[in-house]
Amino acid sequence: MSVQESLINVLMKPWILSVIGIVFGTLAGYLYWQEIGCLSGTCIITSSPVNSSLYGAVMGFVASGLFVKEKKDQQKNPD
């Protein structure tokens, strides 16, 4: 493995779950608009495919944060 490949791997790992969440959320939002949607046009989120897809992308990004493991402190506080 070259230095360039390892650098790319290091930079991409923290973002891969976020990107997957955004893509999945965007697709889910669009499919929600297409299958369920809002026929009257009075619904703020589901009245247009753009709004629904953006909302899905935000929700996918937020949901992807649930799968990130936090690093625990190795030092003990003497409090």
Secondary structure, 3 states (H helix, E strand, C coil): CCHHHHHHHHHHHHHHHHHHHHHHHHHHHHHHHHHCCCCCCCCCCCCCHHHHHHHHHHHHHHHHHHHCCCCCCCCCCCC
